[in-house]
């Protein structure tokens, strides 16, 4: 609800939990980190969009590659990360997004280290037998395959995430500097469109081209035609989602302004744009 009383300042009280800008940052940061982490964990699953929707396979031909619309399951959650990034950019600026981006990379790296350690634990016999009764003949192998993504995929994904986030911040603030507080749709959509082009290319190049070529032994490197074809399909999806989610950003933007109160919201946005 709108703020009433004296003109608000950006000086947080001793109890930062009840201070609305701090509480809002915690909420946005929580959704940002949680969605980025979950997207990494479920990203190992590749799903067929046509089969999921019950429609005939498209069988596109891009750069000489023939294929269906297949995506990493993690792509489904990245639009939420886009929205959180734009809202954080709007109210907390370059410093807020950069801090969260580096923190998220550190937390994802920590999570994968813990998962790697868990894979090394010897499974209990009864757990293996119980899983086999449920048509999972080797639960240890299933666990390792599901959670133990390839090193190059992890490195490529983290590099792509960090570069994309820093690009998003840069483009968002550049557009904001030229347009002022108006045209939220332009800076939100424009920054996502540019940053996700970086994301789509970097993760594929590092994970499936440079990694196998430089170190080998894990998988054959992808030809450039396949990298460009897959990147085009995934980028098209992200581009469409950036456009579709623009009204959502306006709705959340309006809710945050009402939650903070007009004066406090404007003070936050003014500082974020510096």
SEZADREN-315485 format. One line per 5 residues: number of its first residue (from 1); their letters; for each residue z, x, y of N, C-alpha, C. Coordinates in steps of 0.001 Angstrom, whole numbers. Layout:
BEGIN
NUM> a> Z X Y Z X Y Z X Y ~ ...
END
This chain:
BEGIN
1> xxxxx> 0 848 -1189 0 0 0 0 882 1236 ~ -520 391 2380 -665 1208 3580 667 1758 4055 ~ 627 2926 4636 1826 3559 5157 2232 2874 6449 ~ 3529 2667 6615 4026 2101 7867 5113 3005 8392 ~ 5402 2899 9686 6446 3713 10259 5863 4823 11103
6> xxxxx> 6614 5922 11267 6163 7022 12119 4875 7658 11608 ~ 4197 8319 12517 2962 8998 12143 3240 10031 11065 ~ 2555 9984 9929 2838 10886 8826 2386 12302 9124 ~ 3032 13248 8486 2636 14641 8601 2289 15160 7208 ~ 1750 16365 7162 1400 16974 5883 2480 17919 5395
11> xxxxx> 3668 17812 5976 4794 18614 5528 5543 17854 4451 ~ 5527 18374 3227 6142 17669 2115 7657 17724 2206 ~ 8356 16640 1865 9813 16640 1836 10311 17432 633 ~ 11636 17544 535 12210 18298 -578 11815 17693 -1921 ~ 11784 16367 -2007 11406 15691 -3249 9894 15475 -3245
16> xxxxx> 9156 16431 -3796 7698 16350 -3753 7162 15248 -4662 ~ 7961 14783 -5633 7493 13755 -6553 7293 12431 -5829 ~ 8138 12142 -4839 8012 10878 -4110 7065 10991 -2919 ~ 6661 12199 -2590 5721 12406 -1479 4330 12044 -1971 ~ 3709 11060 -1371 2488 10485 -1925 1325 11469 -2091
21> xxxxx> 1061 12356 -1148 -15 13333 -1389 252 14213 -2613 ~ 1517 14614 -2823 1856 15428 -3991 1694 14618 -5271 ~ 2165 13375 -5248 2060 12521 -6434 596 12257 -6770 ~ -218 12016 -5742 -1644 11779 -5966 -2305 13011 -6575 ~ -1961 14198 -6074 -2536 15427 -6613 -2173 15594 -8087
26> xxxxx> -925 15289 -8436 -483 15408 -9830 -1279 14460 -10718 ~ -1492 13220 -10249 -2231 12225 -11039 -3677 12652 -11226 ~ -4347 13038 -10142 -5748 13464 -10230 -5881 14727 -11080 ~ -4951 15674 -10882 -4995 16917 -11652 -4767 16642 -13132 ~ -3871 15701 -13439 -3605 15366 -14831 -4837 14823 -15528
31> xxxxx> -5530 13880 -14886 -6753 13329 -15463 -7842 14392 -15554 ~ -7911 15254 -14549 -8913 16323 -14519 -8727 17261 -15705 ~ -7520 17787 -15871 -7252 18752 -16938 -7364 18090 -18313 ~ -6786 16886 -18456 -6799 16208 -19756 -8221 15924 -20222 ~ -9061 15425 -19320 -10432 15104 -19713 -11247 16352 -20012
36> xxxxx> -11037 17415 -19233 -11755 18664 -19502 -11348 19237 -20854 ~ -10059 19193 -21173 -9572 19736 -22436 -10061 18905 -23622 ~ -9949 17574 -23513 -10400 16706 -24606 -11910 16836 -24810 ~ -12657 16949 -23714 -14113 17110 -23822 -14464 18369 -24592 ~ -13690 19447 -24384 -13922 20681 -25135 -13624 20482 -26620
41> xxxxx> -12551 19757 -26928 -12131 19583 -28320 -13096 18702 -29113 ~ -13613 17641 -28470 -14512 16735 -29199 -15962 17167 -29071 ~ -16205 18218 -28273 -17576 18664 -28027 -18280 19202 -29249 ~ -17523 19505 -30319 -18133 20038 -31537 -18966 18977 -32251 ~ -18682 17690 -31982 -19455 16621 -32631 -20729 16351 -31846
46> xxxxx> -21865 16348 -32545 -23147 16015 -31943 -23532 14613 -32414 ~ -23760 13713 -31456 -24100 12347 -31854 -25516 11987 -31412 ~ -26123 11059 -32149 -27475 10580 -31843 -27360 9317 -31000 ~ -27861 9374 -29782 -27724 8241 -28870 -28476 7021 -29372 ~ -29686 7228 -29875 -30484 6082 -30343 -29796 5362 -31505
51> xxxxx> -29284 6115 -32459 -28590 5505 -33589 -27319 4802 -33143 ~ -26619 5395 -32190 -25393 4789 -31686 -25678 3444 -31018 ~ -26800 3366 -30297 -27174 2129 -29607 -27983 1194 -30497 ~ -28357 1667 -31698 -29130 832 -32614 -30570 627 -32188 ~ -31162 1653 -31557 -32553 1546 -31117 -33383 2616 -31820
56> xxxxx> -34700 2486 -31755 -35597 3442 -32406 -35508 4806 -31722 ~ -35637 5867 -32513 -35574 7227 -31968 -36732 7468 -31005 ~ -36442 8125 -29907 -37446 8371 -28883 -38437 9445 -29343 ~ -37920 10495 -30020 -38750 11621 -30468 -39564 12213 -29316 ~ -38860 12660 -28308 -39490 13225 -27125 -40187 14546 -27438
61> xxxxx> -41078 14928 -26563 -41735 16223 -26641 -41554 16918 -25300 ~ -40618 17879 -25285 -40343 18623 -24058 -40499 20110 -24343 ~ -41362 20759 -23578 -41582 22198 -23716 -41978 22558 -25153 ~ -42661 21638 -25824 -43097 21885 -27188 -42066 21579 -28248 ~ -40868 21139 -27853 -39810 20792 -28800 -39827 19289 -29059
66> xxxxx> -39826 18901 -30326 -39798 17488 -30704 -38386 17143 -31153 ~ -37844 16062 -30650 -36487 15713 -31063 -36046 14362 -30551 ~ -34846 13948 -30994 -34246 12689 -30559 -33215 12989 -29473 ~ -32632 11931 -28922 -31623 12087 -27885 -30278 12366 -28555 ~ -29922 13616 -28619 -28678 14020 -29259 -27824 14787 -28258
71> xxxxx> -26543 14439 -28217 -25639 15011 -27237 -24349 15467 -27908 ~ -23666 16377 -27239 -22300 16699 -27618 -21414 15530 -27203 ~ -20443 15180 -28055 -19542 14073 -27727 -18762 14348 -26445 ~ -18593 15632 -26113 -17877 15973 -24894 -18568 15502 -23638 ~ -19890 15311 -23711 -20654 14855 -22544 -20161 13491 -22063
76> xxxxx> -19653 12679 -22998 -19193 11333 -22652 -18045 11383 -21648 ~ -17191 12415 -21751 -16023 12497 -20873 -16279 13250 -19571 ~ -17346 14048 -19526 -17563 14850 -18321 -17774 14013 -17063 ~ -18383 12814 -17129 -18470 12018 -15895 -17126 11748 -15238 ~ -16051 11609 -16046 -14726 11414 -15472 -14284 12672 -14736
81> xxxxx> -14630 13834 -15300 -14322 15097 -14622 -15076 15172 -13298 ~ -16332 14677 -13271 -17106 14667 -12021 -16363 13872 -10949 ~ -15897 12675 -11344 -15211 11799 -10390 -13939 12460 -9874 ~ -13139 13026 -10779 -11901 13688 -10371 -12201 14857 -9437 ~ -13265 15617 -9745 -13628 16756 -8901 -13965 16307 -7490
86> xxxxx> -14743 15234 -7371 -15139 14755 -6041 -13947 14219 -5258 ~ -13030 13536 -5925 -11847 13024 -5235 -10932 14170 -4804 ~ -10759 15143 -5672 -9952 16313 -5305 -10595 17069 -4151 ~ -11910 17191 -4181 -12646 17830 -3098 -12429 17103 -1784 ~ -12446 15785 -1849 -12346 14959 -653 -10994 15082 29
91> xxxxx> -9920 15112 -773 -8575 15065 -195 -7838 16405 -199 ~ -8259 17325 -1080 -7526 18590 -1182 -8415 19811 -980 ~ -9711 19581 -855 -10617 20636 -448 -10862 21741 -1467 ~ -11459 22809 -961 -11898 23931 -1794 -10732 24571 -2552 ~ -9600 24755 -1875 -8456 25422 -2509 -7921 24610 -3680
96> xxxxx> -7834 23301 -3513 -7305 22462 -4577 -8166 22492 -5820 ~ -9480 22358 -5647 -10389 22340 -6800 -10447 23707 -7459 ~ -10474 24766 -6675 -10519 26109 -7258 -9273 26386 -8092 ~ -8099 26033 -7536 -6863 26273 -8275 -6875 25521 -9600 ~ -7279 24251 -9579 -7311 23461 -10796 -8370 23959 -11774
101> xxxxx> -9483 24433 -11258 -10539 24946 -12133 -10062 26165 -12907 ~ -9440 27113 -12216 -8920 28305 -12894 -7785 27941 -13845 ~ -6928 27002 -13420 -5837 26561 -14290 -6382 25899 -15548 ~ -7417 25072 -15393 -8001 24384 -16549 -8622 25366 -17532 ~ -9312 26374 -17020 -9886 27400 -17897 -8776 28111 -18668
106> xxxxx> -7684 28425 -17977 -6560 29096 -18641 -5945 28191 -19712 ~ -5797 26903 -19423 -5190 25976 -20379 -6103 25736 -21580 ~ -7411 25641 -21341 -8349 25470 -22460 -8336 26718 -23341 ~ -8302 27894 -22718 -8238 29142 -23485 -6962 29186 -24312 ~ -5855 28793 -23703 -4574 28744 -24419 -4646 27774 -25599
111> xxxxx> -5249 26602 -25367 -5366 25599 -26429 -6175 26141 -27604 ~ -7264 26843 -27317 -8088 27385 -28401 -7369 28511 -29144 ~ -6542 29287 -28443 -5754 30308 -29128 -4764 29665 -30094 ~ -4122 28579 -29652 -3168 27874 -30508 -3885 27223 -31699 ~ -5079 26700 -31455 -5859 26097 -32547 -6271 27170 -33544
116> xxxxx> -6689 28329 -33027 -7063 29432 -33916 -5873 29844 -34775 ~ -4695 29884 -34171 -3490 30234 -34933 -3202 29172 -35986 ~ -3403 27904 -35634 -3150 26813 -36584 -4108 26877 -37766 ~ -5338 27301 -37525 -6327 27415 -38609 -5888 28461 -39628 ~ -5195 29496 -39160 -4782 30580 -40056 -3603 30185 -40949
121> xxxxx> -2905 29096 -40615 -1755 28673 -41413 -2222 28177 -42785 ~ -1507 28579 -43820 -1856 28136 -45180 -1538 26655 -45332 ~ -2502 25851 -45788 -2269 24409 -45923 -1327 24081 -47081 ~ -536 23032 -46904 340 22566 -47981 -510 21936 -49080 ~ -134 22173 -50336 -921 21661 -51460 -1053 20146 -51427
126> xxxxx> 58 19443 -51141 12 17979 -51154 -904 17428 -50063 ~ -1019 18178 -48932 -1898 17738 -47839 -3356 17818 -48277 ~ -3696 18887 -49010 -5055 19055 -49506 -5378 17978 -50535 ~ -4431 17710 -51440 -4642 16690 -52466 -4779 15310 -51842 ~ -3926 15024 -50878 -3971 13723 -50207 -5298 13515 -49490
131> xxxxx> -5794 14565 -48839 -7073 14470 -48141 -8224 14301 -49120 ~ -8141 14993 -50253 -9191 14877 -51269 -9286 13449 -51782 ~ -8137 12748 -51869 -8124 11354 -52314 -8804 10441 -51302 ~ -8967 10935 -50107 -9629 10169 -49041 -11029 10710 -48762 ~ -11628 11293 -49798 -13013 11792 -49733 -13196 12954 -48763
136> xxxxx> -12148 13733 -48569 -12258 14987 -47813 -11892 16099 -48792 ~ -12883 16645 -49508 -12592 17583 -50601 -11891 18857 -50173 ~ -12146 19328 -48950 -11516 20568 -48489 -11009 20344 -47066 ~ -9786 19867 -46946 -9238 19527 -45626 -9059 20754 -44740 ~ -8763 21900 -45342 -8619 23128 -44556 -9946 23507 -43922
141> xxxxx> -11030 23436 -44698 -12352 23745 -44157 -12761 22729 -43102 ~ -12438 21456 -43343 -12769 20410 -42373 -12034 20640 -41058 ~ -10764 21019 -41155 -9969 21299 -39953 -10560 22480 -39190 ~ -10916 23540 -39922 -11461 24749 -39291 -12797 24475 -38630 ~ -13655 23688 -39307 -14974 23387 -38749 -14859 22493 -37520
146> xxxxx> -13938 21515 -37595 -13795 20562 -36498 -13234 21211 -35241 ~ -12192 22013 -35402 -11520 22581 -34233 -11918 24023 -33927 ~ -12407 24742 -34933 -12718 26147 -34700 -14146 26356 -34251 ~ -14453 25948 -33042 -15799 26136 -32533 -16139 27627 -32477 ~ -17431 27908 -32529 -17886 29286 -32454 -17472 29952 -31152
151> xxxxx> -17224 31256 -31234 -16777 32006 -30064 -17754 31886 -28904 ~ -19045 31982 -29186 -20034 31930 -28112 -20058 30557 -27442 ~ -19821 29491 -28226 -19785 28154 -27654 -18594 28018 -26713 ~ -17453 28555 -27134 -16254 28499 -26295 -16475 29282 -24996 ~ -16954 30517 -25127 -17186 31362 -23951 -18224 30724 -23036
156> xxxxx> -19324 30238 -23631 -20364 29604 -22832 -19864 28367 -22121 ~ -19063 27566 -22818 -18547 26340 -22234 -17599 26625 -21076 ~ -16701 27595 -21265 -15757 27934 -20200 -16468 28547 -18993 ~ -17443 29428 -19257 -18201 30030 -18155 -18966 28964 -17384 ~ -19576 28036 -18124 -20343 26971 -17494 -19431 26062 -16672
161> xxxxx> -18272 25720 -17225 -17324 24857 -16521 -16882 25483 -15205 ~ -16482 26761 -15263 -15971 27413 -14066 -17055 27563 -13004 ~ -18235 28022 -13399 -19329 28181 -12434 -19749 26832 -11847 ~ -19777 25795 -12694 -20164 24469 -12216 -19153 23934 -11215 ~ -17859 24138 -11494 -16832 23648 -10573 -16892 24363 -9235
166> xxxxx> -17056 25669 -9257 -17140 26426 -8003 -18395 26046 -7225 ~ -19496 25789 -7948 -20726 25333 -7290 -20521 23960 -6669 ~ -19828 23077 -7394 -19567 21730 -6892 -18779 21778 -5591 ~ -17748 22616 -5570 -16931 22764 -4355 -17786 23241 -3194 ~ -18593 24257 -3430 -19415 24841 -2370 -20399 23813 -1799
171> xxxxx> -21135 23132 -2687 -22138 22161 -2231 -21471 20977 -1543 ~ -20376 20476 -2113 -19651 19336 -1537 -19223 19640 -105 ~ -18608 20802 96 -18109 21141 1426 -19245 21457 2397 ~ -20345 22011 1912 -21505 22267 2781 -22102 20955 3283 ~ -22232 19989 2376 -22765 18682 2788 -21797 18005 3739
176> xxxxx> -20519 18117 3448 -19507 17505 4310 -19521 18123 5697 ~ -19735 19437 5749 -19783 20107 7035 -20946 19634 7902 ~ -22032 19200 7258 -23209 18751 8005 -23180 17257 8324 ~ -22532 16468 7458 -22562 15011 7632 -21255 14438 8156 ~ -20177 15243 8169 -18889 14723 8585 -18284 13830 7505
181> xxxxx> -17453 12862 7939 -16756 12004 6987 -17658 10928 6392 ~ -18808 10687 6990 -19717 9682 6463 -20491 10175 5260 ~ -21253 9281 4664 -22132 9601 3534 -21383 10241 2367 ~ -20314 9591 1966 -19581 10052 787 -20490 10110 -424 ~ -21403 9141 -544 -22308 9093 -1694 -23167 10346 -1782
186> xxxxx> -23540 10895 -616 -24427 12051 -602 -23709 13305 -1080 ~ -22500 13539 -569 -21800 14756 -995 -21266 14636 -2421 ~ -20879 13413 -2836 -20382 13240 -4207 -21516 13410 -5216 ~ -22625 12703 -4985 -23747 12779 -5914 -24466 14117 -5801 ~ -24680 14593 -4582 -25397 15853 -4385 -24699 17038 -5019
191> xxxxx> -23386 17116 -4858 -22652 18244 -5443 -22682 18187 -6962 ~ -22592 16972 -7532 -22616 16829 -8988 -23986 17180 -9548 ~ -25039 16739 -8865 -26401 17005 -9331 -26674 18504 -9405 ~ -26227 19244 -8394 -26463 20694 -8373 -25564 21407 -9382 ~ -24276 21056 -9387 -23333 21764 -10249 -23630 21541 -11732
196> xxxxx> -24094 20339 -12081 -24364 20071 -13490 -25667 20690 -13974 ~ -26550 21036 -13062 -27716 21832 -13444 -27247 23215 -13887 ~ -26301 23783 -13131 -25706 25068 -13500 -25006 24950 -14845 ~ -24197 23912 -15019 -23443 23719 -16253 -24366 23592 -17463 ~ -25400 22769 -17336 -26292 22504 -18468 -27020 23753 -18928
201> xxxxx> -27399 24613 -17991 -28135 25825 -18348 -27225 26940 -18845 ~ -26102 27152 -18158 -25235 28286 -18491 -24672 28172 -19900 ~ -24161 26993 -20258 -23532 26858 -21579 -24533 27117 -22702 ~ -25759 26647 -22549 -26765 26850 -23593 -27247 28293 -23653 ~ -27437 28903 -22487 -27926 30287 -22453 -26901 31246 -23048
206> xxxxx> -25625 31077 -22662 -24584 31977 -23174 -24330 31743 -24655 ~ -24195 30452 -25057 -23797 30127 -26423 -24910 30316 -27441 ~ -26143 30012 -27050 -27212 29978 -28043 -28348 30971 -27802 ~ -28274 31723 -26699 -29317 32712 -26430 -28724 34121 -26311 ~ -27916 34338 -25272 -27389 35678 -25026 -26414 36125 -26106
211> xxxxx> -25498 35217 -26512 -24512 35576 -27526 -25143 36054 -28817 ~ -25993 35244 -29448 -26636 35683 -30694 -27529 36906 -30516 ~ -28219 37030 -29374 -29102 38176 -29161 -28317 39476 -28997 ~ -27184 39397 -28271 -26417 40615 -27990 -25544 41038 -29163 ~ -24986 40049 -29890 -24020 40389 -30933 -24522 40056 -32339
216> xxxxx> -25363 39019 -32451 -25945 38662 -33735 -24905 38323 -34787 ~ -25405 38048 -35999 -24514 37814 -37113 -23938 36427 -37214 ~ -24041 35614 -36158 -23463 34269 -36174 -24553 33231 -36365 ~ -25589 33312 -35579 -26692 32361 -35670 -27914 32983 -35005 ~ -29066 32468 -35358 -30289 32942 -34715 -30343 32418 -33285
221> xxxxx> -30777 33250 -32340 -30871 32773 -30958 -31919 31679 -30824 ~ -31636 30734 -29944 -32588 29649 -29695 -33768 30175 -28882 ~ -34967 29642 -29118 -36088 29958 -28227 -35875 29278 -26878 ~ -36500 29829 -25855 -36334 29250 -24513 -36826 27808 -24463 ~ -37819 27468 -25255 -38327 26096 -25254 -37243 25105 -25672
226> xxxxx> -36442 25486 -26669 -35373 24585 -27129 -34253 24502 -26099 ~ -33918 25629 -25501 -32869 25624 -24477 -33271 24729 -23310 ~ -34517 24864 -22855 -34985 24054 -21727 -35058 22573 -22094 ~ -35470 22274 -23336 -35582 20881 -23771 -34210 20229 -23839 ~ -33247 20896 -24483 -31897 20345 -24619 -31223 20248 -23247
231> xxxxx> -31398 21275 -22409 -30805 21260 -21070 -31367 20113 -20249 ~ -32665 19847 -20372 -33290 18757 -19622 -32721 17406 -20027 ~ -32570 17187 -21338 -32032 15918 -21830 -30596 15717 -21351 ~ -29756 16752 -21515 -28354 16612 -21130 -28203 16501 -19614 ~ -29031 17250 -18878 -28936 17170 -17422 -29378 15794 -16919
236> xxxxx> -30400 15219 -17544 -30853 13881 -17151 -29735 12868 -17324 ~ -29006 12973 -18448 -27863 12084 -18677 -26814 12264 -17583 ~ -26479 13514 -17261 -25456 13776 -16247 -25900 13295 -14870 ~ -27188 13470 -14578 -27732 13007 -13296 -27608 11491 -13179 ~ -27989 10793 -14236 -27902 9330 -14215 -26456 8862 -14069
241> xxxxx> -25539 9543 -14774 -24129 9166 -14684 -23579 9427 -13287 ~ -24049 10496 -12635 -23599 10778 -11269 -23989 9652 -10330 ~ -25183 9097 -10525 -25646 7975 -9697 -24881 6704 -10034 ~ -24721 6437 -11330 -24039 5215 -11771 -22587 5185 -11305 ~ -21927 6347 -11278 -20504 6400 -10944 -20227 6452 -9446
246> xxxxx> -21265 6501 -8625 -21054 6540 -7176 -20226 5354 -6676 ~ -20495 4111 -7118 -19637 2993 -6677 -18182 3162 -7103 ~ -17960 3782 -8261 -16595 4009 -8741 -15858 4945 -7785 ~ -16563 5970 -7302 -15950 6908 -6362 -15560 6187 -5073 ~ -16418 5288 -4594 -16093 4516 -3390 -14873 3636 -3621
251> xxxxx> -14789 3004 -4799 -13643 2140 -5103 -12348 2946 -5138 ~ -12383 4100 -5809 -11187 4937 -5898 -10838 5536 -4538 ~ -11869 5878 -3770 -11660 6414 -2430 -10929 5375 -1559 ~ -11360 4122 -1642 -10715 3056 -873 -9283 2830 -1326 ~ -9066 2872 -2647 -7711 2674 -3170 -6789 3792 -2705
256> xxxxx> -7275 5033 -2730 -6446 6165 -2301 -6111 6063 -821 ~ -7088 5681 -16 -6830 5518 1420 -5733 4485 1668 ~ -5773 3384 906 -4737 2350 1064 -3385 2841 552 ~ -3425 3611 -541 -2191 4131 -1126 -1502 5106 -174 ~ -2272 5999 427 -1715 6996 1324 -1425 6441 2709
261> xxxxx> -2192 5440 3102 -2145 4988 4477 -3236 5686 5270 ~ -3813 5001 6233 -4984 5523 6937 -4715 6874 7590 ~ -3594 6992 8309 -3347 8223 9064 -3140 9424 8141 ~ -2358 9232 7085 -2106 10330 6164 -3378 10716 5403 ~ -4153 9718 5015 -5410 9989 4319 -6361 10783 5205
266> xxxxx> -6478 10390 6463 -7364 11105 7379 -6880 12525 7638 ~ -5567 12708 7700 -5026 14049 7904 -5345 14944 6705 ~ -5205 14398 5506 -5534 15162 4300 -7005 15550 4282 ~ -7882 14581 4571 -9318 14848 4529 -9738 15853 5613 ~ -9069 15773 6767 -9402 16723 7831 -9049 18145 7406
271> xxxx> -7894 18292 6764 -7500 19633 6304 -8380 20100 5144 ~ -8771 19151 4292 -9605 19509 3139 -10955 20048 3583 ~ -11453 19574 4730 -12766 19982 5203 -12785 21317 5922 ~ -11630 21929 6108 -11584 23211 6825 -12068 24367 5952
END
